[in-house]
Amino acid sequence: MTEEGIDWLTLPDVAERLDVKLSQVRRLIEDRLLLASRVDGVLKVPADFLDGQEPLHDLRGTLIVLGDAGFTDDEAMRWLIAEDDTLGARPVDALRSGRKAEVRRVAQALGF
């Protein structure tokens, strides 16, 4: 998966940014606090999914809503990092600006 303009971080890069061990990054992904996708064969996380030295706070709940709506991880990733006409922004950017309720409402409406 490649999306133009996305700053992709490898898992070791995420570990360095969060100042944690690589195993802890893998646990964050397992616990749905972060989402990773294979980019050029390597698991990577968009830098936009981090907020300073922690995962973006509203990402986990949004990932749960997307999963409940029938999205696969790849579909959720594509939706989060692509421009959404309803939101007028990329969903991850809307989350970063405090619009989590609106993002989750749109995600639910898109459910399968």
Secondary structure, 3 states (H helix, E strand, C coil): CCCCCCCEEEHHHHHHHHCCCHHHHHHHHHCCCCCCEEECCEEEEEHHHEECCEECCCHHHHHHHHHHCCCCHHHHHHHHHCCECCCCECHHHHHHCCCHHHHHHHHHHCCC
